[in-house]
Amino acid sequence: MDKVRLGIIGIGNMGTGHYNNIKAGLCPEVEVTAVADISPERIEWAKNTLPDTVGIYESAAELMESGRTDAVLIAVPHYSHPGLAIEAMRKGLHVMVEKPAGVYTKQVKEMNEEAKKSNVIFGMMFNQRTNHIYRAMRDIVKSGRYGEIRRTNWIITDWYRPQAYYDSGSWRATWSGEGGGVLLNQCPHQLDLWQWICGMPKTVSCHMLFGKWHDIEVEDDVTAYVEYENGATGVFVTTTGDACGSNRFEIQLDGAKLLAEGGKLRVWEYEPRESEFTKTNKIPFCVPKINEICVETDGMNTQHVGVLNAFAAAILRGEPLVADGSEGINGLTLSNAMHLSQWLGKTVEIPFDDDLYYSELMKRVETSQKKGTC
């Protein structure tokens, strides 16, 4: 096999985007041999647009049974991600799942357990991990050369969405159709990067507002506070209501400050480290010597194409994935913990009770507008 025969399940915005990248020759070791969608309009589009070499199916099950694919890319509404992934794994098909891994940790744990039993490659479409800025931040933090993390702050409010966006799809911004708002739709990449770079916190306390800025059921304004095992703290702020938002990710280490903003990474070194300076310095209002240093990166940011090319390389030659599928549960754990903290009105410890979260979510689903189905 010199190419991976890929079936795309869900040819809406994301699925079509992946198809166009492959069609353009950006993924030379991948060919689309089948697509599936339950929307009659998208099926009609596929029949009028795709070449005869691509099988077109009205269900994921038909595509998986066709024998035309070695792997599937799942790009459907969130609730269906784990179930379709499990079905594909059981048929021996390699799996790439669009973000998020699922809606609630209980179902994602089931998917991860199935992956352990299956002899297939399982990846997550965490394309932001290919960004040279975040890769460099992770390398610096994980190297330990500046000591432990003391504080993390990410304000990611440049997700502005007008009401028309939410009105564009019947499943959007409902508990039954999407399972959440900005945390489940816009922020899975940032939640993944936050834990990928800084590690998982031990506690989460959150305040969120539901339909604050839009006529929707789910959260569109979130402020979360976390604590880490080593005593470090963190804050995560996001919304879809700021017309001119920000994307500023700051990590305070014992020996340096890291700042990612505006597509640039800046690093300021402390001489000596703060923990040493505060013990030895005798001058009030003094600070350690601070030097901004130049951080060299490879400048690469291959995004979705890079994730798919790594997926193909993993299948064909056993090379590493950009993100193993089992890691999808981490960012979802953070968003679930944020929701649970708001619903219960208290700080939530990680790990939390998966069944409790599911029960609380289903309470919201039962009173949902029923635009979608979970």
N, C-alpha and C positions, 0 to 999 in steps of 0.2 A: 504494500500500500504506500503510494507516494503522496496521496492527498486524503484528507479526512472528508468523508461524505457527511455533510451537516444538514439536519432537519431543523427548521426554525418553527417553533411552536408559538404562535402569536405574531402576526405581521401588522401590528399597529405601528405607532411611531418608532419605538425602539427596534422592533423586529425588522422593519423596513430599513432603518438606518444601518443595521448590521448587514442586511442583504446588499445594500448599495456599496458598502465598503468592500465586501467580498467581490461583487461584480466589477468594481473598479480595479481589481487586481492587487489590493492592499494586503490581502491575506493569501499568498500564493500556494499555501499548503492546505487550503480549505476550499471546497466547492459546495454550493447549496444544491442539494438534490431533492429536497422536499420542503413544503411549508404546510402549516395547518392553522386554521382559524375558525371560530364558531360564528363570526360575523359574515352574513351573506354579502355585504358590501365589500369586505376585504377579500373574500373568495372571488368575487367578480373582478376586482382589481387584479388579483393574481392571475386569473385566466387571461386577462387582456394585456398583461404586462410581462409575465415571466416566460422564459423559453420553454419549449416542449420537453426539455430534459429535466425539468423540475416537476415532481409530483405534487399535486394540490389536493389537500384533504380537509374535510369539514370537522375533523376531530383529531385530538392528539393521539388517541388510541389507534386510529387508522394509520396515521403516519408511523407510529412505532411498530406496527405490524407489517408495514410495507416491505421491509427488507432493503429499503433504498438508502438507509443511513447507518453510519457508524456512531454518530453522536447527535445530541439534540441541544439546542439553545432555547431555554424557556424564558419567554418574554410576554407573560400574561399578567393579569391582576394578581396582587400579592398573595391572597389566600391560597391560590392554586399552585404556588411554587413548590412546596414540599411534596404534595401528593403526586404531581406530574414527575418530579425528580425521582421519587421512589419507584414509580411505575417504570420509568425508563431504565433505572438501575437493575431492576428485576428482569428486564429483557436484555441485559448485557450491553446497553448503550451508554457511552460516555456522556457526561452531563455538564453543561454550563448553565448556571442560574443567574438571571438578572437580579439586581438588588431590589428589595431586601431579600434575605434568605427566606423569610416568611413573615407572618404577622405576630405570632406568639411562640415563645421558646419551646413549649411542649411539642408542637408539630415539627419544629426544626431539629430538636433532639432526635425525633423519630427518623427524620431524613438522614441525619449524621450516623445513626446506628445502622441504617440500611447501607450507607456508603462503606462502612467498615466491613460489612459482610460481602460487598460486591467487588468484583475484580474490574472496576472501571475507574477512569479518571473523572474527578469531580472538582469543578472549579466555580468560583464566584466572580461575577463581573464587577470587581472593585477596580475600575479603570483609573481612579485617582491615585492608586498605589504606584502607577507608572510615572507620576509627576516627579521630576528631579528635585524639586524643592522639598517635598515631603519625604522622599527617599533620603535626602541629605540630612534632614532633621532627625529621622529615625537613626541613621548611622551615628550621628553625634551623640544622641541620648543613650543608645545602646552601648556605645564604646566605653562609657563611664568616665571619660577623661575630665569631665567637669563635675563629677560627683552626682549625687542623687537629685531627682526632681523635688522642687519645693512648692511650685505652684504652676498650674496650667490654666490658661484663659483662652476660650475661643468664642469670638462674637462672629456669627455667620448669619447675617441678616440681609444679604443680597439675593434673596430668593423671592423677590417681589412677584406676586401673582394678582392680577385683577379678578373681579368676579367672573368675567367671561371665561377665564381659564377653568374655574370650577364648574361652570355651566356647560363646558364642552364635552363632558363625559358623564354618563349616568352613574358610574361607579365611584367617581371622584369624591373625596371628602365626606364619605359616609362610613360609619362603623361597620356596616354590613358589606360594603363594597371594597373599601380600602383598608379598614382596620386601624386607621389613624390619619394624622394630617402631615404637618411639616416634618415630623420625626420619621414617618414611614415612607414618605414620598420624596422629599427634597434632601433630607439630611443623612440617609444611611451611609453615604460616602464619608462625610465628616465624622460621624460616630465611629465608623470603622477606622479611619485614620487616627482619631484621637486615642483609641485603645491600642492600635498597632504601634504608635510612636511612644505613648506614655504608659501603657499597661492598663489593666482593669482596676477601677476603684473598688473599695470595700463597702461604701455606703453612698446612697443617692438621696438627695432631698430636692424636690422640684415644685415649682409653681408654674402652672400653665393655664392659658385661657382658651376656651373653646368658642369658635366663631366670633372672636373679638373684632376682627377687621373684615370679615366676610360673612355671607349668609351660608354657613356650613355647619356641620355637626361637630367636627373634630378640631384638634388644636391648631391654632395659627400663631401662637405667641408662647414662647417657652423660656424659662430661666431655671437652670439646674445647678445645684452645688454638690460636689462630690468630695469624698475623702479617700485617700490612698492608704495602703498598709503601713507605709513609712511615715505617715503623718502629713504628707503633702495634701494640698487642697486644689480644687479645680472648679471652674465655672464655665458653663456652656449656655450661650444665649442665641436663640434663633427665632425667626418669624418670617411670614410671607406678606407682612403688612407694611414694610418700610419701602417707600418708593425709591429712596436712595440709600441702600444698605451698605454694610461693611463686611469684609472678610479678613479678620485679624486674628492670628493664632500665635500666642505668646507662651513660651515655656521658660520658667525661671528655675535655673539649676544652682547648685551651691557655688559653682565657679563661673557661671556665664548666664547671659540671657539670650534666647533665640526668638526671632520674630519673623513670621512669614506673613507678608502683606504685599498686595500689588504685584504679585508674580515674582517677588524677590525674597531672598533669605538673608537676614542680617544677624550677626553674632557679635556680642560684646563680652570679652573676657574680663574676669576680675583677678586682680593681683594684689594680695593672695586671695584665696577663696573666702567668701563671706564668713563662713564658720570659724576660720582661723583669724581673720581680720578683727571681728568683733571681740574676740578674747584678748587680743594683743594691743589693739589701738588704745591710746590714752587721750585722744583729742575729741571733745564733743563735736557733734555735727560733721564729723569727717566721714569720708567714704573710701573704700579701696580704690586703687588705681584701676581705671576702666579703659580698655582698648577695644575699638571696633576692628575686627579682623575680616579679611576677604575670604569668603567661602566659595571654593570652586566646585561646580557640579558638572555633570556631563551634558546638561542642557536638554536631555531627552524627555519627551512627554508623549508617549505613543498611544495613550488612552485605550479606547475600545479595541482598536486594531492590535495594539500590543498584547492585550489580554487574550484575544482570539489566536494570535500567532503563537503565544506561549502554550495555549491549550492544545493546538495542533502539534507542537513540538513535544509536549508531554505524551500525547497519544502515540506519535510516530517514533520517538526516540527516548522517551523517559526523561526529558528535561523538566526543570521545575516550573510550576505554575506561578503566575503573578499572585494569586490568592487561592489557597486550598478551600474547597467548598465548606469544609468543617468549620472554618474560621468565621463564617457568616453569622454564627450565633452570638458572637461577642458584641458587635454593634447593636444587634437586636436586643440583647440583654440590657444594654444601657437604655434604649428607648422604652422597653417594657418596664424597667425599674422607674423611669421618670413618670410614666403613666400611672403606675401603681402608687407611687408616692403621692401624686396629686389626688387620686381617687380615695386613698386611705387617710390622707391628711397627716402623714408622718414620714419620717426617714425610713428608707428601705435598705436592708442589707442584701449584698450580693454574695452567694446565690439566694434567690427568693423562692417562694413556693409557686411553681409553675401552674399548679392546679388553681391556686387562688387567683393568679393573674387571668387565667382563662375564664374563670367564673365571673370576674369583674368585667372582662371584655364582653362576654356574652350578654350581660345585663344591658350594655350599651347597644349591642346588635339587636336585641329584642325591641328596643324603642327607636331603632334607626328608621330613616325614611324608606328603607327597603329598595333603594335604587339598584343595589347590587345584591350579590349572594355570596355568603361565605361557605 
